[in-house]
Amino acid sequence: KQDYLCHHVENNGDPYEGLPEMTFHFANADWKLPPLNIFRMVESVIACFAIKDGEVPIFGNVVQPNMHVKYDLGKRLLSLAPAECTQG
């Protein structure tokens, strides 16, 4: 059984160019993730889907780069906002 969905990508500077985005739909918001947040380069020209299936969905560090994520446990709210985290 294959564990990952992989794509052959062009070695032209941006390995994520042409890979699909993914949108998670919540009750009051959609969370649109760029390819950088859902694929990992496993070789210079192979990008693999980095989210595995399972009974409990976990949105871990793989899908959260360049995102501000705020958890308000008292109000049971999750807030998401894109961010440029590489800037000091």
N, C-alpha and C positions, 0 to 999 in steps of 0.2 A: 504494500500500500504506500502510495506517495503521500508524504506529509505536507508538502508545500506546492503552491501554484507558482511556477516560475516563467519568466519571459526572457527571451534573448533581446538585448538592447544594443543600440549602436554605440560604438566607442567614439562619440563626437564631442565630448566635453560635459554634456549634461545627461548622465545615464538615466535620469527619471523622465526625460522628455518623451512624450507619447504613451506613457503608462497611464492607466485609468485612475481617476479620483474615486473616493468612496464617501457616501453620505450616510450618517447614522440619523435616524428619525426618532425624536423624542416627543413627548406630549405637547410641549410648547416651543420646540426649537429643533432645528436641523444642525448637525455638526458635520461640516464638509472638510474632509481630510485630503490634502494633496498627496501625490504619489510618494514623496519623501517620507511621509508619516506612516505609510502602510507597506512599503517595500524595503528590503534590505539587499544590498549588493553582496552576492556570495562569491562572485568572480567578476573580473573586469567587464564582462558583457552579459552577466546573468543576474537578474533581479528577481527575488522571490517574495511572495506575499508573506508578511511577517505576523499575521494574526491567525492563530490556530483555533479550530472549533472546540467547543466544550460545553458543559452544562451551565457553567457560570461565566458570563461575559466579564472580562477584565480589561479595562482601558488603562494599560500601564504606560511605562516610559516609552515604549515603541511608538505609540500613536500620539504622544503629547509633546514632541519637540516643537519649539516656537509657538507654544500655546500658554496662555495664562489660564489656570484652572483654579476655581474658587469653590470650596465646599462650605456650605452653610448648613451644618448639621441640625441646628435648632429649627430652621425653617424648612429643612429637607430640600434644599436647592443646590443645584450644580450650575455654575456659570462658566462659560468658555469664551475666550477671546484670542484671536491671533496676536502674536507678538514676535518681535525680532530679537531673539535672545542672544544672538551673537554680538550685539552691540553692547559695549561696556555699560 
